[in-house]
Amino acid sequence: MAVRTMTATAAPQPRRPARDINKTAYGELLVRALPRVIKTEAENERIIAEIERLDTSGRALTPEEDSLAELMTVLVRQFEEGRYPLGEASPLDVLRVLMENHDLRQRDLIPVFGSSSVVSDVLNGKRSISKAHARKLADFFHVTVGLFV
């Protein structure tokens, strides 16, 4: 399956409290990232790389960076929902596809589930994904929690 990141139209992500942003700093970020409506897979990959660059900076995002990340996430979600409709995938199927698309192994999910045995039980269908784990998975993969419930 060619899906890189999966999204759904189920429940929108809760909005963060409004914070004042420095318009000059935000403008500089916009000029560098050049976010726009995504029309091609290459543009989608470019925007995802920008989001990942921000996400892996190792520090808290500034309000301007947070606003840019939110904007780019909306653009990616819009593109991927149109390009890769989910249909009726089970939460376990969604998890497996996301793991495959992100080149993850079972051990990579230990921080989400807390132990290798829980990861194993979930991936083998012996245990369902709890609401708490669904929230952690949504944060981990940057998708809506509705994919896992």
C-alpha positions as CSV (number, residue, x, y, z in Angstrom):
1,M,0.0,0.0,0.0
2,A,1.4,3.4,-1.0
3,V,-0.1,5.4,1.9
4,R,2.6,7.2,3.9
5,T,0.4,8.8,6.6
6,M,-3.2,7.8,7.1
7,T,-5.9,10.2,8.2
8,A,-9.6,10.1,8.7
9,T,-12.5,12.5,8.8
10,A,-13.8,11.1,12.0
11,A,-13.2,13.6,14.8
12,P,-11.2,16.7,14.2
13,Q,-8.2,17.3,16.4
14,P,-8.9,19.5,19.4
15,R,-7.7,23.1,18.8
16,R,-4.9,24.4,20.8
17,P,-5.4,27.6,22.8
18,A,-4.7,30.6,20.7
19,R,-1.3,32.1,21.3
20,D,0.1,35.3,20.0
21,I,2.5,34.9,17.2
22,N,5.2,37.2,15.9
23,K,4.0,38.0,12.4
24,T,7.5,38.7,11.1
25,A,8.9,35.4,12.4
26,Y,5.9,33.5,11.1
27,G,6.3,35.2,7.7
28,E,9.9,34.1,7.6
29,L,8.9,30.5,8.3
30,L,6.2,30.7,5.6
31,V,8.8,32.0,3.0
32,R,11.1,29.1,3.9
33,A,8.5,26.3,3.9
34,L,6.3,27.7,1.1
35,P,3.2,25.8,2.2
36,R,0.4,25.6,-0.4
37,V,-2.4,23.3,-1.5
38,I,-0.8,19.9,-2.2
39,K,-1.4,18.5,-5.6
40,T,1.3,15.9,-6.1
41,E,3.0,13.2,-4.2
42,A,6.3,15.0,-4.4
43,E,4.8,18.1,-2.9
44,N,3.2,16.0,-0.1
45,E,6.6,14.4,0.7
46,R,8.2,17.8,0.8
47,I,5.6,19.1,3.3
48,I,5.9,16.0,5.4
49,A,9.7,16.4,5.5
50,E,9.1,20.0,6.7
51,I,6.7,18.8,9.4
52,E,9.2,16.1,10.5
53,R,12.0,18.7,10.6
54,L,10.0,20.7,13.0
55,D,8.9,17.7,15.0
56,T,12.4,16.3,15.5
57,S,14.1,19.6,16.5
58,G,14.5,18.3,20.0
59,R,13.0,21.4,21.6
60,A,9.6,22.9,22.2
61,L,8.2,24.6,19.1
62,T,7.8,28.4,19.1
63,P,4.2,29.6,18.6
64,E,5.1,30.5,15.0
65,E,6.6,27.0,14.3
66,D,3.5,25.4,16.0
67,S,1.2,27.4,13.7
68,L,3.2,26.4,10.6
69,A,3.2,22.8,11.6
70,E,-0.6,22.9,12.2
71,L,-1.1,24.5,8.7
72,M,1.1,22.0,7.0
73,T,-0.6,19.1,8.8
74,V,-4.0,20.3,7.5
75,L,-2.6,20.5,4.0
76,V,-1.2,16.9,4.2
77,R,-4.4,15.6,5.7
78,Q,-6.5,17.2,3.0
79,F,-4.3,15.7,0.2
80,E,-4.1,12.2,1.7
81,E,-7.8,12.0,2.5
82,G,-8.5,12.6,-1.1
83,R,-5.7,10.4,-2.4
84,Y,-5.9,7.5,0.0
85,P,-9.4,7.0,1.3
86,L,-9.4,4.6,4.2
87,G,-12.6,2.8,3.8
88,E,-13.4,0.4,6.7
89,A,-10.0,-0.5,8.0
90,S,-9.8,-2.0,11.5
91,P,-7.7,-0.2,14.1
92,L,-5.2,-3.1,13.9
93,D,-5.0,-2.9,10.1
94,V,-4.4,0.9,10.4
95,L,-1.6,0.3,12.9
96,R,0.0,-2.4,10.7
97,V,-0.1,-0.1,7.6
98,L,1.3,2.9,9.6
99,M,4.1,0.7,10.9
100,E,4.9,-0.6,7.5
101,N,4.8,2.9,6.0
102,H,7.1,4.3,8.7
103,D,9.4,1.2,8.6
104,L,8.7,0.4,12.2
105,R,9.1,-2.8,14.0
106,Q,7.3,-4.1,17.1
107,R,10.0,-2.9,19.4
108,D,9.6,0.7,18.1
109,L,6.1,0.8,19.7
110,I,7.3,-0.1,23.2
111,P,7.3,3.5,24.3
112,V,3.6,3.8,23.2
113,F,2.4,0.6,24.8
114,G,4.7,0.4,27.7
115,S,6.0,-3.2,27.2
116,S,6.9,-5.6,24.4
117,S,4.4,-8.1,25.6
118,V,1.5,-5.6,25.2
119,V,2.8,-4.6,21.7
120,S,2.9,-8.3,20.8
121,D,-0.6,-9.0,22.2
122,V,-2.1,-6.1,20.2
123,L,-0.3,-6.9,17.0
124,N,-1.3,-10.6,17.3
125,G,-5.0,-9.7,17.9
126,K,-5.0,-11.0,21.4
127,R,-5.6,-7.6,22.9
128,S,-7.5,-4.7,21.5
129,I,-6.2,-1.2,21.4
130,S,-7.3,0.7,24.5
131,K,-8.5,4.3,24.4
132,A,-5.3,5.4,26.2
133,H,-3.2,3.5,23.7
134,A,-5.3,5.0,20.8
135,R,-4.4,8.5,22.0
136,K,-0.7,7.6,22.3
137,L,-0.7,6.1,18.8
138,A,-2.5,9.1,17.4
139,D,0.2,11.4,18.9
140,F,3.0,9.0,17.8
141,F,1.9,8.8,14.2
142,H,0.4,12.4,14.0
143,V,-3.1,11.1,13.0
144,T,-6.5,11.4,14.4
145,V,-7.4,9.1,17.4
146,G,-10.5,7.9,15.5
147,L,-8.3,5.6,13.4
148,F,-7.6,3.4,16.4
149,V,-11.0,3.2,18.1
